[in-house]
């Protein structure tokens, strides 16, 4: 919020000046949520966020990218283009029309996931793969951005409520 991500020190870690960055003991930095997720997933035993088999990995990455572009990115663009957001120092040139277009894309994306969730369990089964994380975070950001989940998306609302893991609800609230 204070613009620390725009400082020369942060830019030395991530030239794109985007959060998140994972600092390594050897002085290297991993940035981009997908790359960080891949690193963590390969480093820790337990259920996989990114899939165990080539097919699981491909399907999880496909759905993760859809969750990002259909929901999370669209909601984020709507937020940054149509609200005061993080203030004038961060919310530079805005285009309300573009933001409203992205709001429609987010609503269509939510409908897409609602229809998908009406089918048998997703590729992650009982696990919570990164595609579900991205969708869950996109919906959380929609709350902040005041982008409503369409009332017709009962499957999405149900999965969101049932899929909230204790660690997620602890951080985000219920």
Protein Blocks (a to p, Z undefined) as FASTA:
>chain_A
ZZmmmgmklmmmmmnopacddddfkopacehjklmmmmmmmmpgcjdfkbjbfklmmmmm
mmmmmmmmmmmmmmmmmmmmmmgknojklmmcddfklmmmmmmmmmmmmmmmmmmmmpcc
dfklmaccfklmmmmmmmmmmmmnopacdfklmmlmmmmmmmpcfklmmmnoZZ
